[in-house]
Amino acid sequence: MKDNSKAKRFIVDERILPNAIKKTAQTKELLAKFKGLTINEAVKQVGLSRSAFYKYRDGVFPFYEAVKEKIVTIQINMEHEVGILSNCLNTVASTGANILTINQGIPTEGIARVTISFELRGDERYDLEMMLESLYDIAGVISVEPIGQN
């Protein structure tokens, strides 16, 4: 990827990615986690060729890494019951993210749809994937999806 300013970005479920791309992401995670690890050692650990790693390394990165210090928008579908939205907002705020907007439509068929936009600050203690999983684990939450980023 030579010109990243014009490249399109996609959020893709890892289950549909080819193994070489998944293993490239795993290799990058190993290299970030273990500073003394060489590329050769890391690709051997995940079972990837060096050439495949070099081919994909500039185009593969975890979602949370792509959105550091950016505005993220998520949609949460939840049961229409007291306290669920409050629990979701507390979870987002507890990560250190700065909540910018909250939009909730009128519940239909017992389901409330909420869109929350928040700013990430690039804090090392912040992990977007863990926050999304924590939201999904809240009783009454049906689904959580990232729908955009700036």
Summary of the structure (lengths in Angstrom):
residues: 150
radius of gyration: 18.1
end to end distance: 20.2
largest distance: 54.5
contacts: 373
relative contact order: 0.16
helix: 40%
strand: 23%
